[in-house]
Structure formats: structure tokens, C-alpha cells
Amino acid sequence: MKVTWKLPGGEAVTAQADYGQNLMEAAQANDVPGIVGECGGSLACATCHVHVAPEWTEICGEAGEFEDAMLDLVENKQDCSRLSCQIELAPQLDGLVVSVPAD
């Protein structure tokens, strides 16, 4: 499947990812700048914060209660904010587009 991460400077990284991976793992495997994932995907930090493109927000779903609490730690939380470690890649997300915030 294909995923695109739009970077703060206007560049984008488009890469192949595997079903079953989470979006943070896919970003790290493809050296996407700005996706740190300090906690390794255990929902204990917010260093994998992304903004999901409007056309993908419903398909990705809403953040859960604990994820939403972690997102309160980021400077530029938006309605479309998600932690990429909590988005599992599945066939319906092929072509997913997210933005990496400049925080």
C-alpha cells in the first residue's frame, strides 16, 4: 500500500508500507523526518503526531480517550490530529495522506 507524509517545508515522502504495520512504524522504516516515536508506539508520548488529511479522517477514525489525552500535550492539536502509532494500516487506507506538524 502507499502512504504520503507531507512535511512542514512543503516536501512530501511517498512510500510503500505493509498492511498490519502502524503508520509510525511505516514512517520510521521510510526515514520520514519528524516522526520520532520515542515510546516505540506504546501510547506514552506524542512524538509521532500527524494531521490526517480531511478526506481520510473518517476512514482513520477518531482518537480514543487515552490517545486524545496524549494529543493534549502537542502544541498544534487539531480536530484531525492523531498519533500515527495508533493508525493500523489496512487496505482501506491505501493512498493515505497525512501531514507532519512543524512542532
Backbone hydrogen bonds in HBPLUS format (Angstrom, degrees):
<---DONOR---> <-ACCEPTOR-->    atom                        ^
c    i                          cat <-CA-CA->   ^        H-A-AA   ^      H-
h    n   atom  resd res      DA  || num        DHA   H-A  angle D-A-AA Bond
n    s   type  num  typ     dist DA aas  dist angle  dist       angle   num
A0017-ALA N   A0001-MET O   2.84 MM  16  5.43 149.8  1.93 146.6 153.8     1
A0095-GLY N   A0002-LYS O   2.73 MM  93  4.97 152.8  1.81 148.2 149.2     2
A0003-VAL N   A0015-ALA O   2.98 MM  12  5.65 157.5  2.03 160.4 167.7     3
A0015-ALA N   A0003-VAL O   2.97 MM  12  5.65 158.4  2.02 160.0 165.7     4
A0004-THR N   A0096-LEU O   2.85 MM  92  6.24 158.9  1.90 159.9 167.0     5
A0098-VAL N   A0004-THR O   2.94 MM  94  6.37 161.0  1.98 163.7 169.5     6
A0005-TRP N   A0013-VAL O   2.83 MM   8  5.22 162.8  1.85 151.3 155.5     7
A0013-VAL N   A0005-TRP O   2.88 MM   8  5.22 159.7  1.92 147.1 153.5     8
A0006-LYS N   A0098-VAL O   2.75 MM  92  6.17 164.3  1.78 152.8 157.6     9
A0100-VAL N   A0006-LYS O   2.79 MM  94  6.04 165.8  1.81 171.8 169.2    10
A0007-LEU N   A0011-GLU O   2.79 MM   4  5.32 165.1  1.81 147.8 152.0    11
A0010-GLY N   A0007-LEU O   3.03 MM   3  5.61 165.3  2.05 125.5 128.1    12
A0021-GLN N   A0018-ASP O   3.23 MM   3  5.75 162.1  2.26 127.6 132.4    13
A0020-GLY N   A0089-LEU O   2.83 MM  69  5.40 171.4  1.83 152.0 151.4    14
A0089-LEU N   A0021-GLN O   2.79 MM  68  5.65 175.1  1.80 172.0 173.5    15
A0026-ALA N   A0022-ASN O   3.10 MM   4  6.45 159.0  2.14 153.9 160.3    16
A0023-LEU N   A0087-ILE O   2.90 MM  64  5.63 145.3  2.03 153.3 164.2    17
A0027-ALA N   A0023-LEU O   2.96 MM   4  6.15 152.6  2.03 143.1 150.5    18
A0024-MET N   A0084-SER O   3.17 MM  60  4.82 135.0  2.38 104.9 101.3    19
A0028-GLN N   A0024-MET O   2.93 MM   4  6.21 162.2  1.96 154.6 158.9    20
A0029-ALA N   A0025-GLU O   2.92 MM   4  6.07 155.6  1.98 147.2 154.2    21
A0030-ASN N   A0026-ALA O   3.13 MM   4  6.27 129.9  2.40 136.3 148.3    22
A0030-ASN N   A0027-ALA O   3.15 MM   3  5.17 135.5  2.35  95.4 107.8    23
A0032-VAL N   A0027-ALA O   2.96 MM   5  5.08 171.7  1.97 144.5 146.3    24
A0031-ASP N   A0028-GLN O   3.23 MM   3  5.01 168.0  2.24 105.5 105.6    25
A0036-VAL N   A0047-THR O   2.91 MM  11  5.30 145.2  2.03 165.1 155.4    26
A0037-GLY N   A0047-THR O   3.40 MM  10  5.15 160.1  2.44  96.2 101.9    27
A0040-GLY N   A0037-GLY O   2.91 MM   3  5.32 163.4  1.94 119.1 124.4    28
A0084-SER N   A0048-CYS O   3.00 MM  36  5.47 169.1  2.01 131.9 134.8    29
A0050-VAL N   A0082-ARG O   2.91 MM  32  5.57 161.5  1.94 168.5 172.0    30
A0082-ARG N   A0050-VAL O   2.97 MM  32  5.57 156.8  2.02 156.3 159.9    31
A0051-HIS N   A0099-SER O   2.85 MM  48  5.01 161.2  1.89 146.6 152.7    32
A0099-SER N   A0051-HIS O   2.75 MM  48  5.01 158.9  1.79 145.7 153.2    33
A0052-VAL N   A0080-CYS O   2.96 MM  28  5.31 174.2  1.96 143.2 141.6    34
A0053-ALA N   A0097-VAL O   3.07 MM  44  5.70 164.2  2.10 151.2 150.5    35
A0056-TRP N   A0053-ALA O   2.79 MM   3  5.45 161.4  1.83 127.4 133.9    36
A0057-THR N   A0054-PRO O   3.42 MM   3  5.39 155.5  2.48 101.2 107.5    37
A0060-CYS N   A0056-TRP O   2.94 MM   4  6.10 157.1  1.99 157.8 164.3    38
A0061-GLY N   A0057-THR O   2.99 MM   4  6.06 138.1  2.17 140.8 151.8    39
A0068-ASP N   A0064-GLY O   2.81 MM   4  5.94 160.0  1.85 155.3 161.3    40
A0069-ALA N   A0065-GLU O   3.06 MM   4  6.31 148.0  2.17 140.5 148.9    41
A0070-MET N   A0066-PHE O   3.02 MM   4  6.37 151.1  2.10 146.9 154.3    42
A0071-LEU N   A0067-GLU O   2.90 MM   4  6.21 149.0  2.00 148.4 157.9    43
A0072-ASP N   A0068-ASP O   3.18 MM   4  6.48 125.1  2.49 136.2 149.1    44
A0072-ASP N   A0069-ALA O   3.20 MM   3  5.23 141.4  2.36  95.2 106.0    45
A0073-LEU N   A0070-MET O   3.04 MM   3  5.65 163.2  2.07 115.2 120.6    46
A0074-VAL N   A0071-LEU O   3.12 MM   3  5.54 163.4  2.15 113.2 118.1    47
A0081-SER N   A0078-GLN O   3.01 MM   3  5.10 166.1  2.03 112.7 114.4    48
A0086-GLN N   A0083-LEU O   2.90 MM   3  5.61 163.5  1.93 122.9 128.6    49
A0087-ILE N   A0084-SER O   3.33 MM   3  5.38 171.0  2.34 106.6 108.4    50
A0093-LEU N   A0090-ALA O   2.81 MM   3  5.53 163.3  1.84 128.9 134.8    51
A0094-ASP N   A0091-PRO O   3.17 MM   3  5.50 166.6  2.18 118.5 118.6    52
A0096-LEU N   A0093-LEU O   2.91 MM   3  5.29 145.2  2.03 147.5 142.9    53
